[in-house]
Amino acid sequence: RAAGPQQQQQQQQEEASSSSSSSSTPGLQLPPSFLSLDVDGRVIRVDTFAKLLGPGYRLGWITGAPQLVSKVGMFVQGHMVGASSLSMVLVSRLLSSWGSEGFEAFTHRQQALYRGRAQAAAAAAARHLGGLAEWRAAEAGMFMWIRLTAVDDLDDEVVRQLVEQRVVVVPGRMFWSDQEA
């Protein structure tokens, strides 16, 4: 099936994104998204500024077939007031002042910052958790999943002590689909 104009535009956006990427930074050499593979207009891609500019902005965007994007827009308008006008103005002016090159430079600095934090977390785990836990260093995200081998689950007291030591932790039970498991 031949790709339509929307699929060609999506492919061009993905190719531009991957060609400007640096292979030395994890997370930049991404595989094609489902959106770039969509030939039937059934995929919606959701992006956000939350992890890049700050979670308080609560701003993002969707890309997809115009008829799907229109329906999602109507749903959002019908179920919530929308993002903060102040946040929208601040992000708009920030992005306008940076331009594409400035935004890309900022993104690379943020990636380097998070890469350093991920490396520090992996080093701390190796230094302090040997024999007590299993883990795999983060490859492209912000989080490292650690499985304690000495206990079944963190109790509230252990979580409280970790938080006091400025360790961000979310017990695995928070991710269970069946709370009885």
Summary of the structure (lengths in Angstrom):
residues: 181
radius of gyration: 20.5
end to end distance: 45.3
largest distance: 58.9
contacts: 388
relative contact order: 0.08
helix: 51%
strand: 9%
